[in-house]
Amino acid sequence: MGDIWGNGQGDEIPHQVSVNSFYISKYEITHHQYIKFLNNANIDKKAYFKGNQLIDMDDRYCPIKFQDSSFIFVSNYFAFDKECPVIEITWYGAVAYCNWRSKQENLTPCYTIKERKVKCDWSADGYRLPTEAEWEYAARSGGQKDQKWSGTNQREKVELYAWYNLNSEFKSHKTGTKNPNSAGIYDMTGNVWEWCWDWYGQYSKSNQSNPRGPSHGQKKVIRGGGWHSGLYNIRNTYRCYPQHPIESGNDIGFRVVKAAEGM
């Protein structure tokens, strides 16, 4: 894990990490999926739940609106289709979705949410956000390939795998419209940044098993780069853009993971 090419930031120190088996969603969560959650879970019309704002509907770039007693998708330049990855999502909005989806599939929710305090039951079989280590493992096609970008190590081929500043027209695109990496996962590089579980902090240089980041912090890790990011910022190891969990943006979304059975 970390930059092995010698052109990364100081917080990308290479180190050895192992992770237990896990499943990760092939695609970033879409507006279609997220709106189903908002309506099914009876979320407040301002998109607040347990004291936390889930999605910034006041932002002019937010394509999710509340109308006639339900949440709807309203196309805009940055998200022109409901199958584009959901944007303007806070970290709290991502973990709330994970718990709801777990319940929908009769799984045990991972998170206990009490306003700004969120605890994770790592033994639960429900959905959760990837740890930063899991995210990078998946982006690097199962950790076995030394790839700068998810799917390739050649800058001239990045456009085959990613929506970024040279081909995105500065907007998000429908999930799964570029090539997947060799693990079969789409849009790990580019399209939208993705929330991870971890608080942002410096790496440990020692070998680690299932690292989950610092026990506390100010900002959460987001990974992968977005539609506006350049080649340097969409590298698999780039992590120098953490965000406060209450923040959101028209280039920030998420995907989910769950533990493999028996783990």
N, C-alpha and C positions, 0 to 999 in steps of 0.2 A: 504494500500500500504506500502511496506517495510517489513523488516525481523521481524517476530514475534516469532522466535525460539531462539533468543539470541545468534546466532553464526554468524551473518553477520558482514559486515564492518561498520565503523562509518557513512558512507553516506547512510545507509539503514534504517534510523530511521522510525519506523512505524507511519503512520498518516492516517487520514480519507480523502478519495478522492471520488468525484462523477464525472462521465463523461456522456455526452449525448450519445444517441444511435448512433452506427456506424457499418458499414460493414468492415470486414477485409478479405484479401485474404486467402483462405484455405492453399495455398502453397507459399513458397518463389518464387520470380520471377526467371525464368530459363534463361539459355543461349539462348534457342530457342526464348523466348519472347523478350529478350533484343536485340538480333541480328536483329529481325524484326523491332524494333524501330530504330536501327542505320541505317539500309538501307532505311527505309521508310522516315525518317526525314532528309535524305541527310546530315548526320553528316560528318564533316571533316575526312579524312582518318586517321588522328592521334587521332581521337576521342575527338576533342575539339568542344565546342559549347558555344557561347557567352562568350568566354574568359576562359572557365573552362574545364579542362580535365575530361572527363566522366568516362573513364576506362584506366587503366595503361597498354597499349599494349606493352610497352617496358619491362615490367616485364617478366622474362622467364617463370613464372607460369601462365601467362594470356592465356587462351585457345581461345580467340577471336583475329583473325588476319584480316588484310585487304589484299585482293588478287583479282586481275582482276576486279577492280572497285567496289568491294562489301566486306562487312564484312562476315566472315565465322567462323565456329567453328572448332577448331583443338584439338582433344582429347589429354589430358595429364594425368599424374598420379593423380593430384589433382581434376580434373574434367574430367571424362572419358566419359561422355555422355552429350548431349546438354540439357537433362532434369534435369541435376544437377543444383543446384541454382547458379545463375550468381555470379562470384567472380571478384576481382580486380576493384570493382566499388567504385568510390568516392561518397561522399554525394551529390555532384552536379550532378553526373551521375544518382543518384536515383531520385532527384527532376525533372530533365529534362525528364526522362521516365514518371513520373507521369503526367506532362503537355501534353506530346504527346499522352498518352493513353486516357486522358480526351478528347482531340480533336477527336480522332478516334471514340469515342462513343458519339460525339455531346454533351459533357458536358462542363461546364465552368471550365477552368484550375484554379487551386488554387494559383499557384505561378507566381509572377512577378520576372524575373531573369535578373539582370543587373550585369554581371560579378560576383563578390563575394557577392553582395548584393541580398538576396532573401527574398521577402515578401510573406506572406501567406494571402489569402482572405479566412477566415474561414467560410464565408457564401456561398462560391462557392460549386457546387455540384460535382466537379471533384475529381480526385484521388490525394492523398497526402501521405506523410509518417505518420505513427502513432506517436502521442505524446508518451512520455515515460509512462504516466499514462494509455493511451489506450493500449499500448503494454502489460503492466503488467496485466491489466484487462482481456485481451484476453488470456494471458498465464495462468492465474489462472482460466480459464474456466468461464469467465464472472464475475470474482471477488468474486464468492460465495464460492470458495473452498480454504482452506488454504493448498496449495500445494507447497512444496519446488521446485518441478520440474513440467513442464507442462504435466499433465496427471496422476501424481502420487505423493504421499508423502513418498513412500517406496524406499529406495535406491536400493534394489534388483530388482525392477521393472523398473528402469530408462531405461535399455537397450531395453525395449519394445517400448519406445517412442522417443528415442534420439540416434543420432549418435554422439559419443563423444570418448575420448581418449582410452577407454577400448574396443571399438568394431568397430571403424571406419577404422582401418588400416591406420590412419592418412591421410585421404582424404575425400572429400565430396561425397555424394551419391544422387541418384535421389530423387527428392522431393516426399513426400507421401508414402515412403516405410516402415515407422514405423507407429505405431498406432497414431491416432489423440487424442487430449485431449477431454474431455467430451463436449466441445463446437464445436467439429468437425474440429479443426485446427491442421495442421501437422507441425512438425519440429520447434515449438516455442522454444523447448529446443534442443540445439546442431545443427549439420550440418554446418550452418554458422551463424556468428553474424549478427545482423540486425540493419541497420541504423534507428534511430528515428529522429523526428523533433528537439528535444530540444538541446539547449546548455547545457553542463554539469554544474551542480551546486549543492549545498547542498539543501536538502529538507527543506521546511517550516514545522514546527510542528503543525501549525494551520490547521483546516479543509479547504479543497479547492474544487472548482468546475471547472472542465475542465482546470487543470493546463497545461501550455505550456512551462515551463522552464524559465530560465533567459532571459532577453531581448537581451543580448549579451554575448559573451564568446570566448574562444579559441578552445574548443573541443566540438564535438557533441557526444551525447549518442549513444552507440550501446548496444544491449541486446541479451540475449539468449545463449551465448556461441557458440563454433564451434566444428568442428570435432577433434580438438587437445585438447580441454578443459577438465579439470577434473570435478568430481562431484560438487565440491564447486563452480566452476566458471560457471556452467550451471544452477545454482539455479535461480528461477524466479525473485528474488529480487536483484541479483548481478548486480552491475553497475560500478564497479571500473576499467573500461577499455575503457574510452572515446578516441575518435580519432579526429584529425584535419580533417575538411571536405574535404581537398584536398588529404588526405591519402587514401590508399586502401590496400587490402591484399588478399591472397589466401584463406582466411577464413571469409571474410566480404561480405555480400549481403544485401538483403532487401525484404520486402513485402509492399503492399499498403493498404490503407484504404480509405473510402469515407463516408461522413455523410449519415445517414439514411434519407429517404425522409421525408420532413416536419420538419426536425430538424434545 
